[in-house]
Amino acid sequence: MGNLSGFVKRLRDIMRNDAGINGDAQRIEQIAWLLFLKVYDAKEQDWEMDDSDYRSIIPAPCCWSNWAHDDKSGSVMTGDTLLNFVNNTLFPVLKGTDIKGDDGTVKIEGIRVTADTPIKKAIVQTAFADANNYMKDGVLLRQCINVIDDLDLSDYDEIHAFGEIYESILRELQSAGSAGEYYTPRAVTDFMARMIQPKIGERMADFACGTGGFLTSWLKELEPQVRTTDDRTAYSNSVYGIEKKQFPYILCITNMLLHDLDVPQVYHGNSLLRNILDYTESDQFDVVLMNPPYGGNEKADVKNHFPADLASSETADLFMSVIMYRLKKNGRAAVILPDGFLFGTDNAKVAIKKKLLSEFNLHTVIRMPHSVFSPYTSITTNILFFDCTGPTKETWFYRLDMPEGYKNFSKTKPMKLEHFAPAVDWWSHREEITIDGFDKAKKYTADELQARNYNIDLCGYPHEEEEILPPKELIQQYQEKRASLNADIDRILAQVTGILGIDLTEDDG
């Protein structure tokens, strides 16, 4: 495929003509399951070459190469025939439903997954458990399939190049409505993985892994250390992820397959649904890298899985407790948390921060500039670095300022890894910094933090004078602020209506 750069645009242009596709989120979800089947088909061809006894879990009529590939003979399915096959055969079979003939006999068996099914096979049914085909025009669907089928994933250079294109697909999520919650800017995940310094033999976890950004950043840092076949095996087994929502889960699985993890240890589930007191050493990891969801809407009984003093109503707080219980002795963690965690003084937040400082070494807090997650949310965030080596003696706070020439990050001017350069330079030779009377970097003892009732909102951002922008930039800024506010309002409404048990989709009239 010669023009990878136009890949996403071509698919978007085709789908815009389909009445079944409503907005970017559905468009990307449609691309997701098609890409998964294409990538999985390419991996299965590799597995068959390595193992002559390998048998696909997908029945032959539903394998990509048998229904999607166009051999140019004119016999390929399209139009209503294709639409009927996808809706009434492909999806039911991949979800585990048998296809029966008029006489009641089974024509195609739905895929079966048991406790003994290998992970690399079981992921097919899991990936399609809640997937949907949104397209209603079989001719347009055929055009999309052909664009994706043109990818030559047997070519090393092409699959590597496509890995970069896949990143661009994931970046699209930032402006795809609520789907943005599954994507952490790559500059942030790369910085955190770099500062955590992965080592061969360690296992890293993300308990709300979204599309797999932290997993891929970890793998990218670890890859140069691979020297032997044992190293390669350790590398392939070094990441663990779990994701609650179907859509990012299928994106993450595809991401792992593209990174040559033939047995991706990524699971579809909710990390908050297990009693954290039940975790043992076998459930713990050397490293945790995470951006927990904020302001999440969990069922009321989720709090029952946590000790009473840690049972917060804020999702990010609950994940902090999970992390502390699942981090190995001498393990390391880097976690993104909102400002509300730093200054919050409600009982649960104080208890969580007290546990963090008394049982873990919170050595560094990086205050990130505003709009890092623009336009999805305006919430200002921080990176907490801590390890399980003993109680905190002192904590450094460092404020990362906006790079020169930037007033806001945006879709067209996103945060880049080089913007973390000042923090990287400071990290290795720490010193206290004060600018214009405001602390930019400062060290506090654990006793000082306790005396503040664990309000650790320190080295924050001074108030900035409002700048008068050119009309075009001003309009763009207001558009992004509106998108961010809408996302915040939608999330809060979902939380409130969930608590009250109100379904806003019901017809009141």
HUGIPE-V732041 format. One record per pair of residues at least 12 apart in sequence whose ideal C-beta (glycine too) atoms are under 10 Angstrom apart, sorted by the first residue. I is the first residue (numbers start at 1). J is the second residue. If there is no record, write none. Layout:
BEGIN
i=<I;I>
j=<J;J>
END
This chain:
BEGIN
i=<1;1;1;1;1;1;1;1;1;1;1;1;2;2;3;4;4;4;4;4;4;4;4;5;5;5;5;6;6;7;7;7;7;7;7;7;7;7;7;7;8;8;8;8;8;8;8;8;8;8;10;10;10;10;10;10;11;11;11;11;11;11;11;11;11;11;11;12;12;12;12;12;12;13;13;14;14;14;14;14;14;14;14;14;14;14;15;15;15;15;15;15;15;15;15;15;15;16;17;17;17;17;18;18;18;18;18;18;18;18;18;18;18;19;19;19;19;19;20;20;20;20;20;20;20;20;20;21;21;21;21;21;22;23;23;23;24;24;24;24;24;24;25;25;25;25;25;25;25;25;25;26;26;26;26;26;26;26;27;27;27;27;28;28;28;28;28;28;28;28;29;29;29;29;29;29;29;29;29;29;29;30;30;30;30;30;30;30;31;31;31;31;31;31;32;32;32;32;32;32;32;32;32;32;32;32;33;33;33;33;33;33;33;33;33;33;33;33;33;33;33;34;34;34;34;34;34;34;34;34;34;34;35;35;35;35;35;35;35;35;35;35;36;36;36;36;36;36;36;36;36;36;36;37;37;37;37;37;37;37;37;37;37;37;37;37;37;37;38;38;38;38;38;38;38;38;38;38;38;39;39;39;39;39;39;39;39;39;39;39;39;39;40;40;40;40;40;40;40;40;40;40;40;40;40;41;41;41;41;41;41;41;41;41;41;42;42;42;42;42;42;42;42;42;43;43;43;43;43;43;43;44;44;44;44;44;44;44;44;44;45;45;45;46;46;46;46;47;47;47;50;54;54;55;56;56;56;57;57;57;57;57;57;57;57;57;57;57;57;58;58;58;58;58;58;58;59;59;59;59;59;59;59;59;59;59;60;61;61;61;61;61;61;61;62;62;62;62;62;62;62;62;62;62;62;62;62;64;64;64;64;65;67;67;67;67;67;67;68;68;68;68;68;68;68;68;69;69;69;70;70;70;70;70;76;76;76;76;77;77;77;77;78;78;78;78;78;78;78;78;79;79;79;79;79;79;80;80;80;81;81;82;82;82;82;82;82;82;83;83;83;83;83;83;83;83;83;84;85;86;86;86;86;86;87;87;87;87;87;89;89;90;90;90;91;91;91;91;92;92;92;93;93;93;93;93;93;93;93;94;94;94;94;94;94;94;94;95;95;95;95;95;95;95;95;96;96;96;96;96;96;96;96;96;97;97;97;98;98;110;111;111;111;112;113;113;118;118;119;119;119;119;119;119;120;120;120;120;120;120;121;122;123;123;123;123;123;123;123;123;123;123;123;124;125;126;126;126;126;126;126;126;126;127;127;127;127;127;127;127;127;128;128;129;129;129;129;130;130;130;130;130;130;131;131;131;131;132;132;151;153;153;159;159;159;160;162;163;163;163;163;163;165;166;166;166;166;166;166;166;167;167;167;167;167;167;169;169;169;169;170;170;170;170;170;170;170;170;170;170;170;170;170;171;171;171;171;171;171;172;173;173;173;173;173;173;174;174;174;174;174;174;174;174;175;175;175;175;175;175;175;176;176;177;177;177;177;177;178;178;178;178;178;178;178;179;179;179;179;179;179;179;180;180;180;180;180;180;180;180;181;181;181;181;181;181;181;181;181;181;181;181;181;181;182;182;182;182;182;182;182;182;182;182;182;182;182;182;182;182;183;183;183;183;183;183;183;183;183;184;184;184;184;184;184;184;184;184;184;184;184;184;185;185;185;185;185;185;185;185;185;185;185;186;186;186;186;186;186;186;186;187;187;187;187;187;187;187;187;187;187;188;188;188;188;188;188;188;188;188;188;188;188;188;188;188;188;189;189;189;189;189;189;189;189;189;189;189;189;189;189;190;190;190;190;190;190;190;190;190;190;191;191;191;191;191;191;191;191;191;191;191;191;191;192;192;192;192;192;192;192;192;192;192;192;192;192;192;192;192;193;193;193;193;193;193;193;193;193;193;193;193;193;194;194;194;194;194;194;194;194;194;195;195;195;195;195;195;195;195;195;195;195;196;196;196;196;196;196;196;196;196;196;196;196;196;197;197;197;198;198;198;198;198;198;198;198;198;198;198;198;198;198;198;199;199;199;199;199;199;199;200;200;200;200;200;200;200;200;200;200;200;200;201;201;201;201;201;201;201;201;201;202;202;202;202;202;202;202;202;202;202;203;203;203;203;203;203;203;203;203;203;203;203;203;204;204;204;204;204;204;204;204;204;204;204;204;204;204;204;204;204;205;205;205;205;205;205;205;205;205;205;205;205;205;205;205;205;205;205;205;205;205;205;206;206;206;206;206;206;206;206;206;206;206;206;206;206;206;206;206;207;207;207;207;207;207;207;207;207;207;207;207;207;207;207;207;207;208;208;208;208;208;208;208;208;208;208;208;208;208;208;208;208;208;208;209;209;209;209;209;209;209;209;209;209;209;209;209;209;209;209;209;210;210;210;210;210;210;210;210;210;210;210;210;210;211;211;211;211;211;211;211;211;211;211;211;212;212;212;212;212;212;212;212;212;212;212;212;212;212;212;212;213;213;213;213;213;214;214;214;214;214;214;214;214;214;215;215;215;215;215;215;215;215;215;215;215;215;215;216;216;216;216;216;216;216;217;217;218;218;218;218;218;219;219;219;219;219;219;219;219;219;220;222;222;222;222;223;223;232;235;235;235;236;236;236;236;236;236;236;236;237;237;237;238;238;238;238;238;239;239;239;239;239;239;239;239;239;240;240;240;240;240;240;240;241;241;241;241;241;241;241;241;242;242;242;242;242;242;242;243;243;243;243;243;243;244;244;244;244;244;244;244;244;244;245;245;245;246;248;249;249;249;249;250;252;252;252;253;253;253;270;270;270;271;271;271;271;271;271;271;271;272;272;272;272;272;272;272;272;272;272;272;272;272;273;273;273;273;273;274;274;274;275;275;275;275;275;276;276;276;276;276;276;276;276;276;276;276;277;277;277;277;278;278;279;279;279;280;280;281;281;281;283;283;283;284;284;284;284;284;284;284;285;285;285;285;285;285;285;286;286;286;286;286;286;286;286;287;287;287;287;287;287;287;288;288;288;288;288;288;288;288;288;288;288;288;288;288;289;289;289;289;289;289;290;290;290;290;290;290;290;290;290;290;291;291;291;291;291;291;291;291;291;292;292;292;292;292;292;292;292;292;292;292;292;292;292;293;293;293;293;293;293;294;294;294;294;294;294;294;294;294;294;294;294;294;294;294;295;295;295;295;295;295;295;295;295;295;295;295;295;296;296;296;296;296;296;296;296;296;296;297;297;297;297;297;297;297;297;297;297;298;298;298;298;298;298;298;299;299;300;300;300;300;302;302;303;303;305;305;305;306;306;306;306;306;306;307;307;307;307;308;308;308;309;309;309;309;309;309;309;309;310;310;310;310;310;310;310;310;310;311;311;311;312;312;312;312;312;312;312;312;313;313;313;313;314;314;314;314;314;314;314;314;314;314;315;316;316;316;316;316;316;316;316;316;317;317;317;317;317;317;317;317;317;317;318;318;319;319;320;320;320;320;320;320;320;320;320;320;321;321;321;321;321;323;323;323;323;323;324;324;324;324;324;324;324;325;327;327;327;327;327;328;328;329;329;329;329;330;330;330;330;331;331;331;331;331;332;332;332;332;332;332;332;333;333;333;333;333;333;333;333;334;334;334;334;334;334;334;335;335;335;335;335;336;336;336;336;336;336;336;336;337;337;337;337;337;338;338;338;338;338;339;339;339;339;339;339;339;339;339;339;340;340;340;340;341;341;341;341;341;341;342;342;342;342;342;342;342;342;342;342;342;342;342;343;343;343;343;343;343;343;344;344;344;344;345;345;345;345;349;349;350;350;350;351;352;353;353;353;353;353;353;354;354;354;354;356;356;356;356;356;356;356;357;357;357;357;357;357;357;357;357;357;357;358;358;358;358;358;359;359;359;359;359;360;360;360;360;360;360;360;360;361;361;361;361;361;361;361;361;361;361;361;361;362;362;362;362;362;362;362;362;362;362;362;362;362;363;363;363;363;363;363;363;363;363;363;363;363;364;364;364;364;364;364;364;364;364;364;364;364;365;365;365;365;365;365;365;365;365;365;365;365;365;365;365;366;366;366;366;366;366;366;366;366;366;366;366;366;366;366;367;367;367;367;367;367;367;367;367;367;367;367;367;367;367;367;367;368;368;368;368;368;368;368;368;368;368;368;369;369;369;369;369;369;369;369;369;369;369;369;370;370;370;370;370;370;371;371;371;371;371;371;371;371;371;371;371;371;371;372;372;372;372;372;372;373;373;373;373;374;374;374;374;374;374;374;374;374;374;374;374;375;375;375;375;375;375;375;375;375;375;375;375;375;375;376;376;376;376;376;376;376;377;377;377;377;377;377;378;378;378;378;378;378;378;379;379;379;379;380;380;382;382;382;382;382;382;382;383;383;383;383;384;385;391;392;392;392;392;392;393;393;393;394;394;394;394;394;394;394;395;395;395;395;395;395;395;395;395;396;396;396;396;396;396;396;396;396;396;396;397;397;397;397;397;397;397;397;397;397;397;397;398;398;398;398;398;398;398;398;398;398;398;398;398;399;399;399;399;399;399;399;399;399;399;399;399;399;399;400;400;400;400;400;400;400;400;400;400;400;401;401;401;401;401;401;401;402;402;402;402;403;403;403;403;403;403;403;404;406;407;407;407;407;407;407;408;408;408;408;408;408;409;410;410;410;410;410;411;411;411;412;412;413;422;422;423;426;426;430;431;432;433;434;435;436;437;438;438;438;438;438;439;439;439;439;440;440;440;441;442;442;444;444;444>
j=<147;148;149;150;151;152;153;155;158;161;162;165;150;158;150;150;151;158;161;162;164;165;168;161;164;165;168;147;165;31;147;148;150;151;161;162;165;166;168;169;27;28;31;147;165;166;168;169;171;172;143;144;146;147;148;150;27;28;30;31;34;35;143;144;147;148;169;24;27;28;31;144;172;143;147;27;135;137;139;140;141;142;143;144;146;147;27;28;30;31;134;135;137;140;141;143;144;140;137;139;140;143;30;134;135;136;137;138;139;140;141;143;144;134;135;136;137;140;83;132;133;134;135;136;137;140;141;134;135;136;137;140;134;176;177;179;172;173;175;176;177;179;172;173;175;176;177;178;179;180;247;132;134;135;176;177;179;247;134;135;172;176;169;170;172;173;176;179;247;251;131;132;133;134;176;179;246;247;248;250;251;131;132;133;134;135;141;144;144;147;148;169;172;251;127;131;169;211;246;247;248;249;250;251;253;254;86;90;91;94;127;128;131;132;133;134;246;247;250;251;254;64;68;86;133;135;141;144;145;147;148;149;148;151;162;166;169;250;251;254;257;258;64;123;124;127;128;131;250;251;253;254;257;58;62;63;64;65;67;68;90;94;124;127;128;145;148;254;64;65;68;69;145;148;149;150;151;153;254;64;148;151;153;159;162;166;253;254;255;256;257;258;56;57;58;63;64;120;121;123;124;127;253;254;257;56;58;63;64;65;66;68;69;149;153;64;65;151;152;153;154;159;257;258;120;153;257;258;260;261;262;56;57;58;63;64;65;120;121;124;65;153;154;153;154;260;262;120;121;262;262;120;121;121;111;121;124;94;111;112;113;117;118;120;121;122;123;124;125;90;93;94;111;121;124;125;89;90;93;94;99;107;108;109;110;111;108;85;89;90;93;99;107;108;85;86;89;90;91;92;93;94;99;108;110;111;124;90;145;148;149;149;82;85;86;89;90;145;82;86;90;142;145;146;148;149;145;146;149;142;145;146;149;150;142;145;146;149;138;141;142;145;138;139;140;141;142;143;145;146;137;138;139;140;141;142;137;138;139;138;142;135;137;138;139;141;142;145;133;135;136;137;138;139;140;141;142;138;138;133;135;138;141;145;132;133;135;136;138;107;108;108;128;133;128;131;132;133;108;110;128;107;108;109;110;111;124;125;128;110;111;124;125;127;128;129;131;110;111;124;125;128;129;130;131;109;110;111;112;113;124;125;128;129;109;110;111;110;112;125;124;125;128;125;125;126;262;263;262;263;264;265;266;267;253;257;261;262;263;264;263;267;249;250;253;254;256;257;263;264;266;267;268;253;268;246;249;250;253;266;267;268;269;246;249;250;251;252;253;254;268;246;250;246;249;250;268;245;246;247;249;250;268;246;247;249;250;246;247;165;257;258;258;259;260;258;258;216;255;258;259;260;258;211;216;251;254;255;258;259;186;211;213;216;255;258;211;251;254;255;182;183;184;186;210;211;212;213;216;248;251;252;255;183;185;186;211;411;414;411;210;211;247;248;251;376;373;374;375;376;377;411;414;483;374;375;376;410;411;480;483;247;376;376;483;486;487;490;245;376;486;487;490;491;494;210;211;245;247;248;251;376;373;374;375;376;377;483;484;487;208;210;245;248;291;293;294;295;296;373;376;377;487;491;208;209;210;211;212;213;243;245;247;248;249;251;252;291;293;376;210;211;212;213;248;251;291;373;376;206;210;211;213;214;217;289;290;291;336;372;373;381;213;291;372;373;374;376;409;414;415;416;417;213;216;217;220;414;415;416;417;217;372;409;414;415;416;417;418;419;420;213;214;217;291;334;336;366;368;372;373;381;383;415;417;419;420;206;212;213;214;215;216;217;218;220;289;291;334;336;417;213;214;216;217;218;220;221;416;417;420;217;334;366;368;383;400;415;417;419;420;421;423;424;213;214;217;218;221;289;290;291;333;334;335;336;366;383;385;420;213;214;215;216;217;218;219;220;221;222;287;289;334;217;218;220;221;334;417;420;424;427;221;332;334;364;366;383;385;420;423;424;427;214;217;218;221;286;287;288;289;332;333;334;385;387;221;287;332;217;218;219;220;221;222;223;225;235;238;239;286;287;289;332;221;222;225;234;238;286;287;222;225;226;227;228;230;231;232;233;234;235;238;222;225;230;231;234;235;237;238;286;218;222;234;238;285;286;287;328;331;332;218;234;237;238;239;240;265;284;285;286;287;328;331;217;218;219;221;222;238;239;240;241;285;286;287;288;289;331;332;333;218;238;239;240;241;242;265;271;283;284;285;286;287;288;289;290;322;323;326;327;331;333;218;239;240;241;242;243;252;266;271;285;287;288;289;290;291;292;323;240;241;242;243;244;269;270;271;272;285;288;290;292;319;322;323;326;241;242;243;244;245;248;270;271;272;290;291;292;293;296;315;316;319;322;239;240;241;242;243;244;248;249;252;255;256;266;267;271;289;290;291;241;243;244;245;247;248;249;251;252;255;290;291;293;241;243;247;248;249;250;251;252;253;254;255;239;241;243;248;249;251;252;253;254;255;256;258;259;261;264;266;248;252;255;289;291;239;241;287;288;289;290;291;334;336;238;239;240;241;252;255;256;259;261;264;265;266;289;239;252;255;256;258;259;261;289;417;235;238;239;287;289;235;236;238;239;255;256;259;260;261;259;234;235;238;239;235;259;260;259;260;261;256;259;260;261;262;263;264;265;261;263;265;261;265;285;286;287;256;259;261;264;265;266;285;287;289;264;265;266;267;285;288;326;253;255;256;264;265;266;267;271;265;266;267;268;269;270;271;266;267;268;269;270;271;268;269;270;271;272;273;293;296;298;268;270;293;268;268;266;267;268;269;268;264;266;268;266;267;268;298;299;302;290;292;305;318;319;322;323;326;292;296;298;299;302;303;305;306;315;318;319;321;322;298;299;301;302;305;305;322;325;304;305;306;307;325;305;306;307;310;318;321;322;323;324;325;326;305;306;307;325;305;325;322;325;326;325;326;326;328;329;325;326;328;325;326;327;328;329;331;388;323;326;327;328;331;332;333;327;328;329;330;331;332;333;388;327;328;331;332;333;334;387;319;322;323;324;326;327;328;331;332;333;334;335;386;388;323;332;333;334;335;336;316;319;320;322;323;333;334;335;336;337;316;319;334;335;336;337;373;381;383;314;315;316;317;318;319;320;322;323;335;336;337;338;341;314;315;316;318;319;491;314;315;316;317;319;336;337;338;340;341;377;379;381;488;491;313;314;315;316;338;340;377;379;488;491;492;494;495;313;314;315;316;318;319;491;494;495;498;315;491;492;493;494;495;496;497;498;499;313;314;315;318;495;498;499;498;499;313;498;499;501;315;318;318;348;318;321;322;318;321;322;325;348;352;321;325;351;355;347;348;351;321;347;348;350;351;352;354;355;322;324;325;347;348;349;351;352;355;347;348;351;341;344;346;347;348;349;351;352;346;348;495;499;337;338;340;341;344;346;348;349;352;495;495;335;336;337;338;340;341;349;352;381;337;340;341;344;346;348;349;351;352;353;348;352;335;337;333;335;337;341;349;352;353;355;356;384;348;351;352;355;356;335;356;360;384;386;352;355;356;359;360;386;388;355;359;360;386;387;388;387;388;387;388;389;390;387;388;389;390;360;386;387;388;389;361;363;385;386;387;388;389;356;360;362;384;385;386;387;388;364;366;383;384;385;386;387;382;383;384;385;386;366;368;372;373;381;382;383;384;365;381;382;383;384;377;379;380;381;382;367;368;370;379;380;381;382;457;460;461;379;380;381;457;353;381;382;384;456;457;365;367;380;381;382;384;397;454;455;456;457;458;460;452;454;455;456;457;458;460;454;455;456;457;452;453;454;455;454;455;453;454;455;454;454;449;450;453;454;455;456;449;450;453;454;384;386;391;392;395;454;456;386;391;392;393;395;446;447;449;450;454;456;390;391;392;446;450;386;388;390;391;392;384;386;387;388;389;390;391;392;385;386;387;388;389;390;391;392;393;394;395;446;384;385;386;387;391;392;393;394;395;396;446;449;456;384;385;386;387;389;392;393;394;395;396;430;443;383;384;385;386;395;396;397;398;423;426;427;430;382;383;384;385;386;395;396;397;398;399;444;456;457;458;459;381;382;383;384;385;396;397;398;399;400;420;423;426;427;459;380;381;382;383;397;398;399;400;401;423;440;441;457;458;459;460;461;380;381;382;383;399;400;415;419;420;423;461;381;399;400;401;402;403;406;408;409;415;419;461;402;407;408;409;461;464;402;406;407;408;409;410;413;414;415;477;480;481;484;400;408;409;414;415;419;409;415;484;487;408;409;410;411;413;414;415;477;480;481;483;484;408;409;410;411;476;479;480;481;482;483;484;485;486;487;411;480;483;484;487;488;491;483;484;485;487;488;491;480;481;483;484;485;487;488;484;487;488;491;460;461;397;399;400;456;457;459;460;398;400;420;423;456;427;446;444;445;446;449;450;445;446;447;443;444;445;446;447;448;449;442;443;444;445;446;448;449;456;458;426;427;430;431;432;441;442;443;444;458;459;432;439;440;441;442;443;444;456;457;458;459;460;422;423;426;427;430;432;433;439;440;441;442;443;459;422;423;433;435;438;439;440;441;442;458;459;460;461;462;415;419;420;421;422;423;426;440;441;459;461;419;422;423;435;440;461;462;415;419;461;464;415;416;418;419;420;421;422;419;419;464;466;467;469;473;477;469;473;476;477;480;481;480;473;476;477;479;480;476;480;483;476;480;476;440;441;441;440;441;443;443;459;459;459;462;462;462;459;460;461;462;463;458;459;460;462;459;461;462;459;458;459;456;458;459>
END
